[in-house]
Amino acid sequence: MASLTVPATVPSPAEDCEQLRKAFEGWGTNEALIISILAHRNASQRRLIRDTYARIYGQMLLKSLNDEISGDFERAVILWTLDPAERDAMLANEALRNWKPANRTLIEIACARTSTQLFAVRQAYHALFKRSLEEDVAAHTTATFRKLLVPLVSSYRYEGPEVNMKLAKSEAKILHDKISHKAYDHEDLIRILTTRSKPQLIATLNQFNNEFGSAFNKNLKSDPKDEFLASLRAAVRCFCCPERYFAKVARVAIEGLGTDENALTRVITTRAEVDLQLIKEAYMKRTSVPLDRAVAGDTSGDYERMLIALLGA
Amino acid sequence: MASLTVPATVPSPAEDCEQLRKAFEGWGTNEALIISILAHRNASQRRLIRDTYARIYGQMLLKSLNDEISGDFERAVILWTLDPAERDAMLANEALRNWKPANRTLIEIACARTSTQLFAVRQAYHALFKRSLEEDVAAHTTATFRKLLVPLVSSYRYEGPEVNMKLAKSEAKILHDKISHKAYDHEDLIRILTTRSKPQLIATLNQFNNEFGSAFNKNLKSDPKDEFLASLRAAVRCFCCPERYFAKVARVAIEGLGTDENALTRVITTRAEVDLQLIKEAYMKRTSVPLDRAVAGDTSGDYERMLIALLGA
């Protein structure tokens, strides 16, 4: 369930472009007008606006936005305006240029998208960066992380509903055996997590819970500071309960001193057209505070208004 | 350069189907008629014939072929009649069901196809087997081979012509270093071979040759019986000189006692629409015997006639 709201009658792309052009004209910029248009158009409408803008004004809309606005507001508007696959390719590249084990962007892109969407990200990555996604992941990540991330971003999982219960049982045992020996990066554990279809994997993890009396992820908490274990847990949560996973990313971004604007923008722009409504419900359930109120309390100005608009307020 | 010959005026799919139906009718089968049609139609024409046949006769053409013909001839006709991506998916699955280190089918599919073709194979594999290709590769291969084959079949290499010479130099050094220490399955060696674009890889291998005075593949011959080293050499040859690689597969299939029909059929059906003309030239250069004469000398009957037709005689 998306949170994006699109008006019942949408102006033509040419009309939207004219309004955007007006928002950029003269002294200062009309940020409210930009938000009122772009934050209320779906991916194919935004694509049409970008194409029309380039045709009419001989300039890229993203370039104009880049000239007119700045800071967290600019980042949110530009990430949102991109096609989903392009946006993910940009986010992945950004994560790789300064890769840190604590960054979960690659895990999210590899595990919380459909197989077809992930492949579209790989195509967009070729077009934007003249390299392959897996090539950059392999070159910029290290050791254990590389063993996990390269097959994750290269996966093209089967998407049918079929589940093989015999396999689920045998692989639950393998997972338990590897975890019992703290062999968290064992090739069989990585193989199961990176190649099996999501329904098959969920059956295996349920089997794990039934057979061994505690959830797979609970067994990956031996060292709370271990970022590799945290990455495995994030992957599992992206498969099994993406809305609760993203609600937590938003919560961590908002809580504590300061705000992690990058993470907050990432959650809102990548999920507004997917399941942000469910994320809001999961957030409310966990914190007893509506996500839009929490966002409003922690951000300000045009950036705040952009996020609130995408949250469907 | 393909070897396939298609007549200047091709009958309509309905006419072709009618003739095929005639070939199947009554006592016995008219194999020559089957060959005269199917062995002289390109992939999109064969696809149309299959669709039309199913519509007119309410039966799958492949099923009718399966009922009417047998042995090596059947295998050649059916493999040829399939779409290229479906054919590769079938060949990969066949190789995996009884996987042996000496089988090079997966290497060929991963390394001698374009990125888009390899992705189409992965899509066809989903549709045919309800699992992903990489999932079966990971589950059926072992140890060192798995380390190489999973990333190879999962790759989606960048296909632009750009080459980074600085990178080629540094990675040639890495390859040389790993090989000097006999670390043939080192993760950096695997990473370079499985993720870099083909032009980049060729630049790196040329650099290797220039800098260290002998070809990369020459350095992978320390143990002629080591199938992993042979697989690495096959991958490199599929990247750099597919026509010479396939000419050798055909030569090995033909030479010696008995014929390896599976390998011969694989080379001819997978390359007839790609570069079989070049493979014939490479074969001639190496053996001084035309490939079609060698095939005719080593096979017989309808199987021989089918292969000779695909060879463009």
Boltz contact constraints between the chains, C-beta under 6 A:
constraints:
  - contact:
      token1: [A, 122]
      token2: [B, 156]
      max_distance: 6.0
  - contact:
      token1: [A, 126]
      token2: [B, 158]
      max_distance: 6.0
  - contact:
      token1: [A, 130]
      token2: [B, 160]
      max_distance: 6.0
  - contact:
      token1: [A, 130]
      token2: [B, 162]
      max_distance: 6.0
  - contact:
      token1: [A, 131]
      token2: [B, 158]
      max_distance: 6.0
  - contact:
      token1: [A, 132]
      token2: [B, 156]
      max_distance: 6.0
  - contact:
      token1: [A, 132]
      token2: [B, 157]
      max_distance: 6.0
  - contact:
      token1: [A, 132]
      token2: [B, 158]
      max_distance: 6.0
  - contact:
      token1: [A, 134]
      token2: [B, 195]
      max_distance: 6.0
  - contact:
      token1: [A, 135]
      token2: [B, 195]
      max_distance: 6.0
  - contact:
      token1: [A, 138]
      token2: [B, 191]
      max_distance: 6.0
  - contact:
      token1: [A, 138]
      token2: [B, 195]
      max_distance: 6.0
  - contact:
      token1: [A, 154]
      token2: [B, 154]
      max_distance: 6.0
  - contact:
      token1: [A, 156]
      token2: [B, 122]
      max_distance: 6.0
  - contact:
      token1: [A, 156]
      token2: [B, 132]
      max_distance: 6.0
  - contact:
      token1: [A, 157]
      token2: [B, 132]
      max_distance: 6.0
  - contact:
      token1: [A, 158]
      token2: [B, 126]
      max_distance: 6.0
  - contact:
      token1: [A, 158]
      token2: [B, 131]
      max_distance: 6.0
  - contact:
      token1: [A, 158]
      token2: [B, 132]
      max_distance: 6.0
  - contact:
      token1: [A, 160]
      token2: [B, 130]
      max_distance: 6.0
  - contact:
      token1: [A, 162]
      token2: [B, 130]
      max_distance: 6.0
  - contact:
      token1: [A, 191]
      token2: [B, 138]
      max_distance: 6.0
  - contact:
      token1: [A, 195]
      token2: [B, 134]
      max_distance: 6.0
  - contact:
      token1: [A, 195]
      token2: [B, 135]
      max_distance: 6.0
  - contact:
      token1: [A, 195]
      token2: [B, 138]
      max_distance: 6.0
